[in-house]
């Protein structure tokens, strides 16, 4: 609720993903604008990249 209030009242942008699952899940709302959806996708890419680099064997 706080995130939605910041978005509507203060013009803030947010991003949402679900962690704790086998793979990260992008969580957006139908009311989200394009910028918020892109931010969510960007955060998901960063999390996926971090997980992938941690799983690679060290040489």
Secondary structure by P-SEA (a helix, b strand, c coil): caaaaaaccccccbbbbbccccbbbbbbcccccaaaaaaaaaaaaaaaaaaaaaacccc
